[in-house]
Amino acid sequence: MNRWQKMIVDLKEKGLTQTQIANAMGCSQNYVSNLENGLCGKRLGYEKGESLTKLWIENCSTLQVA
């Protein structure tokens, strides 16, 4: 499991849907599904990666960033 897959799984465990994750990342739900299933994402674009990381920090990180 790659980093992006792990982040998506963590977010879903916190109750977010693929659609909510996609909206935060500025992409389609289908793209999030493909990321989660490892079909893409080895080289995720900077903006999408930053958006996903920020969402993960807000929802999953034990050290909340102010």
N, CA, C and O of each residue as an XYZ file, in Angstrom:
264
protein
N       0.852     -1.181      0.000
C       0.000      0.000      0.000
C       0.895      1.240      0.000
O       1.797      1.370      0.827
N       0.627      2.146     -0.943
C       1.437      3.353     -0.996
C       0.883      4.426     -0.058
O      -0.173      4.258      0.552
N       1.604      5.501      0.038
C       1.262      6.597      0.956
C      -0.142      7.151      0.705
O      -0.894      7.396      1.648
N      -0.487      7.346     -0.558
C      -1.784      7.944     -0.894
C      -2.921      6.983     -0.557
O      -3.961      7.397     -0.043
N      -2.720      5.709     -0.845
C      -3.733      4.705     -0.494
C      -3.976      4.720      1.007
O      -5.124      4.706      1.450
N      -2.914      4.749      1.788
C      -3.023      4.741      3.248
C      -3.791      5.962      3.738
O      -4.631      5.849      4.631
N      -3.511      7.120      3.164
C      -4.208      8.340      3.571
C      -5.702      8.236      3.275
O      -6.527      8.620      4.104
N      -6.049      7.723      2.108
C      -7.456      7.595      1.744
C      -8.156      6.602      2.656
O      -9.275      6.855      3.103
N      -7.516      5.480      2.936
C      -8.100      4.484      3.850
C      -8.309      5.113      5.230
O      -9.359      4.929      5.844
N      -7.312      5.854      5.716
C      -7.442      6.514      7.017
C      -8.615      7.480      7.024
O      -9.396      7.505      7.975
N      -8.742      8.281      5.963
C      -9.832      9.256      5.882
C     -11.194      8.560      5.852
O     -12.141      9.018      6.490
N     -11.289      7.464      5.116
C     -12.549      6.724      5.061
C     -12.883      6.118      6.418
O     -14.054      6.046      6.793
N     -11.870      5.684      7.154
C     -12.101      5.157      8.501
C     -12.605      6.242      9.443
O     -13.274      5.944     10.432
N     -12.288      7.498      9.143
C     -12.781      8.631      9.933
C     -14.169      9.079      9.483
O     -14.728     10.024     10.040
N     -14.727      8.406      8.479
C     -16.091      8.683      8.057
C     -16.245      9.502      6.791
O     -17.372      9.768      6.375
N     -15.160      9.909      6.167
C     -15.261     10.666      4.924
C     -15.544      9.723      3.760
O     -15.104      8.573      3.757
N     -16.271     10.215      2.789
C     -16.559      9.431      1.590
C     -15.540      9.779      0.499
O     -14.828     10.779      0.591
N     -15.487      8.940     -0.525
C     -14.615      9.239     -1.660
C     -15.002     10.566     -2.294
O     -14.136     11.317     -2.744
N     -16.281     10.855     -2.333
C     -16.746     12.119     -2.924
C     -16.262     13.309     -2.113
O     -15.840     14.311     -2.690
N     -16.311     13.223     -0.792
C     -15.819     14.311      0.056
C     -14.307     14.494     -0.127
O     -13.816     15.621     -0.194
N     -13.592     13.399     -0.204
C     -12.143     13.459     -0.420
C     -11.852     14.086     -1.781
O     -10.969     14.933     -1.904
N     -12.598     13.666     -2.796
C     -12.416     14.201     -4.150
C     -12.678     15.696     -4.190
O     -11.922     16.438     -4.818
N     -13.738     16.152     -3.531
C     -14.052     17.582     -3.508
C     -12.916     18.376     -2.872
O     -12.564     19.452     -3.355
N     -12.345     17.853     -1.795
C     -11.242     18.539     -1.130
C      -9.984     18.554     -1.997
O      -9.197     19.499     -1.935
N      -9.795     17.520     -2.795
C      -8.613     17.425     -3.649
C      -8.783     18.125     -4.987
O      -7.798     18.391     -5.676
N     -10.018     18.427     -5.364
C     -10.258     19.041     -6.665
C     -10.161     18.042     -7.805
O      -9.638     18.351     -8.876
N     -10.673     16.835     -7.562
C     -10.639     15.802     -8.593
C     -11.948     15.026     -8.552
O     -12.849     15.367     -7.787
N     -12.056     13.992     -9.366
C     -13.285     13.202     -9.413
C     -13.267     12.091     -8.362
O     -12.209     11.695     -7.872
N     -14.448     11.603     -8.032
C     -14.572     10.470     -7.115
C     -13.900      9.245     -7.724
O     -13.293      8.448     -7.008
N     -14.004      9.094     -9.033
C     -13.379      7.974     -9.727
C     -11.855      7.996     -9.562
O     -11.229      6.947     -9.409
N     -11.271      9.179     -9.593
C      -9.826      9.317     -9.407
C      -9.424      8.877     -7.996
O      -8.413      8.198     -7.818
N     -10.224      9.269     -6.995
C      -9.954      8.856     -5.616
C     -10.059      7.339     -5.499
O      -9.245      6.707     -4.826
N     -11.058      6.755     -6.152
C     -11.209      5.303     -6.149
C      -9.979      4.636     -6.758
O      -9.472      3.651     -6.221
N      -9.501      5.174     -7.877
C      -8.304      4.622     -8.517
C      -7.075      4.757     -7.622
O      -6.244      3.850     -7.567
N      -6.955      5.887     -6.920
C      -5.848      6.060     -5.971
C      -5.930      5.012     -4.868
O      -4.938      4.370     -4.525
N      -7.123      4.854     -4.323
C      -7.321      3.910     -3.225
C      -6.987      2.481     -3.637
O      -6.464      1.703     -2.839
N      -7.287      2.146     -4.870
C      -7.049      0.794     -5.364
C      -5.667      0.606     -5.990
O      -5.358     -0.467     -6.507
N      -4.838      1.654     -5.942
C      -3.476      1.548     -6.449
C      -3.369      1.558     -7.962
O      -2.337      1.168     -8.509
N      -4.425      2.000     -8.653
C      -4.403      2.013    -10.112
C      -3.691      3.240    -10.675
O      -3.350      3.279    -11.857
N      -3.469      4.236     -9.827
C      -2.727      5.429    -10.222
C      -2.137      6.032     -8.954
O      -2.386      5.536     -7.855
N      -1.368      7.084     -9.098
C      -0.898      7.803     -7.934
C       0.559      7.630     -7.570
O       1.020      8.196     -6.579
N       1.300      6.852     -8.361
C       2.720      6.744     -8.044
C       3.393      8.103     -8.163
O       4.366      8.391     -7.465
N       2.871      8.925     -9.046
C       3.386     10.279     -9.225
C       2.222     11.251     -9.194
O       1.841     11.815    -10.220
N       1.667     11.440     -8.021
C       0.529     12.337     -7.832
C       0.986     13.784     -7.982
O       2.047     14.157     -7.479
N       0.197     14.594     -8.666
C       0.536     16.001     -8.854
C       0.669     16.731     -7.525
O       0.048     16.354     -6.531
N       1.483     17.776     -7.519
C       1.777     18.520     -6.292
C       0.519     19.026     -5.608
O       0.338     18.814     -4.409
N      -0.361     19.701     -6.363
C      -1.561     20.289     -5.756
C      -2.475     19.228     -5.161
O      -2.995     19.407     -4.060
N      -2.676     18.134     -5.870
C      -3.526     17.059     -5.355
C      -2.898     16.407     -4.129
O      -3.587     16.095     -3.157
N      -1.597     16.207     -4.185
C      -0.888     15.639     -3.048
C      -0.957     16.524     -1.823
O      -1.168     16.041     -0.711
N      -0.779     17.816     -2.024
C      -0.867     18.767     -0.912
C      -2.277     18.810     -0.339
O      -2.452     18.867      0.878
N      -3.282     18.781     -1.207
C      -4.675     18.810     -0.749
C      -5.008     17.567      0.067
O      -5.655     17.657      1.110
N      -4.566     16.411     -0.408
C      -4.827     15.169      0.310
C      -4.088     15.152      1.648
O      -4.643     14.731      2.663
N      -2.847     15.606      1.647
C      -2.071     15.657      2.881
C      -2.722     16.588      3.894
O      -2.825     16.243      5.071
N      -3.163     17.760      3.454
C      -3.814     18.719      4.349
C      -5.094     18.116      4.932
O      -5.346     18.234      6.131
N      -5.892     17.479      4.096
C      -7.125     16.847      4.556
C      -6.821     15.759      5.579
O      -7.519     15.636      6.585
N      -5.782     14.970      5.323
C      -5.394     13.901      6.240
C      -4.956     14.482      7.587
O      -5.344     13.980      8.642
N      -4.146     15.543      7.542
C      -3.682     16.179      8.781
C      -4.877     16.694      9.584
O      -4.927     16.525     10.802
N      -5.830     17.318      8.908
C      -7.002     17.870      9.585
C      -7.869     16.789     10.235
O      -8.500     17.037     11.262
N      -7.905     15.608      9.650
C      -8.825     14.593     10.102
C      -8.198     13.393     10.806
O      -8.869     12.720     11.589
N      -6.943     13.121     10.544
C      -6.352     11.863     11.020
C      -5.112     12.022     11.874
O      -4.775     11.122     12.643
N      -4.433     13.135     11.759
C      -3.178     13.291     12.479
C      -3.435     13.443     13.974
O      -4.339     14.170     14.386
N      -2.629     12.750     14.784
C      -2.748     12.897     16.237
C      -2.174     14.223     16.693
O      -2.508     14.712     17.772
N      -1.311     14.806     15.872
C      -0.756     16.129     16.163
C      -1.441     17.126     15.238
O      -0.998     17.332     14.108
N      -2.497     17.733     15.703
C      -3.242     18.680     14.889
C      -2.386     19.907     14.610
O      -1.770     20.466     15.517
N      -2.355     20.313     13.364
C      -1.581     21.493     12.960
C      -2.502     22.698     12.996
O      -3.613     22.653     12.468
N      -2.041     23.777     13.621
C      -2.874     24.973     13.740
C      -2.867     25.768     12.453
O      -3.516     26.811     12.368
